[in-house]
Amino acid sequence: MATPRVQTVQAQQEDAGERLDRFLASKVPGLTLERARQLADEGRVRIRGKTASFKRKLWGNELIELDLPGPEPVHVATDAPEVPLLYADADLVVVDKPAGLVVESEGKGRSVAEIVGARLGGCEVAGVAAPGVVHRLDRETSGCLALARTDAAWAALEAAFQSKRIQKRYLALVLGEPPDSLRLEGPYGRDPADPRRFTTRARSARRAALSFKVEERFPGAALLEVALETGRTHQIRVQLSEAGFPVLADALYGQDAARHHPAAQMIGRQALHAVRLQLPAPSGTEVAVEAPLPSDFARSLAWFRRA
């Protein structure tokens, strides 16, 4: 484990009255409120040499010391699959996430973050020797996924997502006869009848929006390119299904036809692939990557082309 580091943060007179945890989270790149409170609870936050409660109010002009422990190592299962790299620098890594892997740790050493952290090295976010997650893909969705290698990079990428400077494009194989292009927008929330599911048909202050265009047509099906405007959980699957174009082989939102279609047996998971990602790296470089179509998706697409 790396040697603990001491970081100092200088409060100004205008910071008087600010609570310590909120002040630290606003001044230290990548430090969340939860992490600031954890460090204080562990006695790793000091003012004038004395440990300080995260609830303490500043009086101004204090010099605050943070004792940052070395990162906790990550352990990867011996049978964990490879996660191909699409781009990497000192701040950012973009991977081609295989279907079937979760993005964040479940404590089994088989998440994307754990695998990348252990095999790539040079990652530390929130005190763990693994990259930080700034956006997610469902377990059974494949394709481009960006991860931050440092706390400061995580904060920069999070800000880029919040300001909508990230462009994400997906390919989806759907059933039905969608129009050549369409924009979908509406409320978005959990389905009151089933907490596992989300819906646009419940009253909610949250909004979800996407647009799509048809890339290729088949009898009773189509290949869509989808552009996300918001990043809600399950959003593409929900909005396309409720518009009448369920994603092929989607076990949660696809009707029986989508789950039991002959081409669904060739992919065995929702036919959704994050094909392109463009974002500003923390270094200032504009990064644009593409993830090749995985073999299971390609087999289903070939079935429609033959049919």
N, C-alpha and C positions, 0 to 999 in steps of 0.2 A: 504494500500500500504506500502511496506517495506521502511525503512529509507534509504535515498540516501547514497551511499558509495563513499569515495574518494580513488582513486587508483593513485599511483605515478609511473612514468616511468622515468628512468634516461638515458638521451642521453650521448653518449661518444664523444670524440673529432673526431673520424672517421665518426661520423654521420653528421658532418658539411656539409651543402648544401642540405641535404635531406628534401623534403617537409613534413610538419608536419603530414598530413593525411596518407601519405604512410609509414612514420616512425611508427606511432601508429598502423596501420594495420599489420605491420610486427612484432611488439613487444608484442602486447596484444593478447593472444590466443582467437580466435573466433571473433575478432573485424574486420569487413569488412571496406573497404574504404568508402562505403556509410554510415555506422554507425559512423565512425570517423568524417566524414564531418557533419553529423547531430548533433553530440554532440558539435562540434565547433560552428556551426550556432546557437545553443541554449545557447551559452556562458558557456558551461560546460568543456571547455579545457582552462587551465591557465598556464602561464609561469611567474614566479616571481610575482604571485598574480594577473596578468592581463590576461583578456581573449585574446585568440589568434585565428587568422584566420587559417582555415585548409590549406590555400595556403602558410602560412609562411614557410620560409626556416630556418632550424636550423643552428646555428653557432657552436654547439658542447657544451657538458657538461651541458646542461639545465636539470633542474628537472621539469618535466611536471606533472601537476595534472589533473586527470580526475574525474569529479563529475558525477558518474553514478547514474541515478535515479532508484528508486524502480521499479520493473517490472509492466507493465500494466496488469491488470487482464484480463482473457478471460471469455466470457459468452457463455454458451452452450444452445442450444435450448432444451426445455423441452422434446421434442419427439426425441431427438438425440439417435441413436441406441447405443448399447454396442459395445465396441471395445476390444476383448479379448487380454490379455497380454500373450505373450509367454516367455518373459524374461525381467527382470528389475534389475538394480543396480543404484548406485548413479550417473552414467554418461550416461547410455544407457537404452533405452527401445525398445523392439521388440514386435510388435503387429501383430495380425492376422486381416488384414484389410478386412472388408466386402465389397463386390461389391456394387457400387452405391454411395460410399463416395469419395469426393475429399480429397487429402492429405493435402493441405494447405488451409488457411482461405479464404473464399469468403465473410466474414462479416456476415454470417448467423448462426454461432454457430453450424455448422454441419460438419466441417472438422475433419479429424483424429487428427491433431495437437491440435485443440481446445478441442476436447472431452478428449483426453489423458491428456492435461495440466490441465483441470479443475477437472478431476476425480482422477488423480494420485497424483497431487501436486509435490512440489519439483523440478519444472522445470523453468528455465529461460534462454532464448536465445535471443540475440539482444534486450534486454529490455522488453521482453514480457514473461508473466508467462505461457509459453507453450514450448514444445520441438521444436527443430530445425530439419528441413528436410534435409537429406543428400542424399537421392535418392527417386525416385517417382514410383508409380504405377498408371496406368490409372484409371479413375473413376470406370470403370466396370471390372477391374481386381482385384481379391482377393488375399490374402495371406500375406507372411512375409514382414514386413516393419520396418526398423530401424529408430529410432529417437534419437537425442542427447538431454540430459537434461541440459547441460550447454554450454557456449560459448567455453570453452576449449575442451570439449568432441566433439563439432561440428567440431572444427578445426582438431582434431585427426582423426575422422571418415572420414572427407573430404580427408585428406591425405591418409588414407587407401584405399579409392575408387580410388584416382588418381594413386596410385602405384599398383593398381589391386590386392590388398590383400583380396578382397571380392569375395566370391563365391556365385552365385545366380543360382538356378535351378527352372525351371517352368514346369508345365504340360500343354499341349495344345491338345485339340481335333481338328483334322483337317480333311478335306475331301481330297480325292485323294489317290494315291498309292505311298507314299514317300519311298525312299530307306531305308535300315536298319539304316544307319547313313549318315550324310552329314554335311559339313561345308560350310557356306555361308558368303561371304565377298564382299563388293563393296562400291562405293560412296553412300553418303546419304545426302538428302536435301529435302526441300519443293518441292512439285509438282508444277511446274509453271502453270499448268492448274487448280489447286484447292488448295488454301493456307491452307485449313484444313488438307490436306493430306501430307504425306511424301513419298519419293520414292527412289529406288536405281538406277533409270533410268535417273536421271538428273546429269549434270556435277557438281561435288562438290569436294572440298578438304577434306571434312570430310568422314570418313570411318565408316562402321558398320560391325560387325562380330559376328557370333554365330555358334553353332554346335548343332545338335540334334541326338537322337537315338530313334528308335521305341520301345516303351514299350509294346504295344499291337496292334494287327491288327484286322480290321473288314472289311466286304465288302465295298469298296469305302471310307474307312476312317481309321484313326489311332490315337492312343494316343502317343504323343511324350513327351520325356523329353528334354528340351531345356536348354543349357548352354550359358549364355551371356558373350561375351568377351568385348563388349562395351555397353553403356547404353543410346542409342538414343531414343528419343520420338517415341512411337508406333513401335519400331524396330522389335519385334518378329512378330507382325501382318503384317507388311509391307514385311519383307523378306520371310516369309512363303507364303504369298499370291502371291508375284511376282515369287516365285519358283514353283507355281502351287498347293500349299497345303493351301488353305485359312482356317483360324481359324473358327470353327463352330459359327454361329450366330453373326459374326463380321459385324456390320451395316455399317462400313466405308470402310473396305478393302475386305470384303467377297463378292463374286459374288452372284447372286440370289440363286444359289444352297445352299450356306452356310447360307444365311439369312432365307430361306424358308424351309429348311430341317425339317422333323418332329421332330428330336431331338433338333433343335434350339428353338422350342417353349417351351421346358422343362427348358431351362436355361435362355432364354430371354436377354442374354448379351454374349459378346465374351467368349468362353470357354477357358480361360487362368487363371492359378492359380500359384502364386509364392509359390512353395511347400517347398523349403529349402533355408536357408540363413546361411552362415558361415562367421564370421568376427572377427577381433581382437578388443576386447573392449578396451576403453581408459585405463582401469585398468591393461591391460596386459593379461587378461583372453581370451582364444579362445572360442568364443560363437558359437554354432551350434544349430539351431532350425528348426522345421518342423511345417507347418500349415496343419491341417487336411483338407481333401477334403470337400468343402462346399456341402450342400445338393442339390443345383441346378445342380452343376457340376456332382455330383454322379448320379442324375436322368438321365441326358443325357448319361452318360457312361453306365448305366444299360440298356438304350434303345438299344444301339449298341450291348451289350452283348446278349440281348434277340434276336435281329434280326439276 
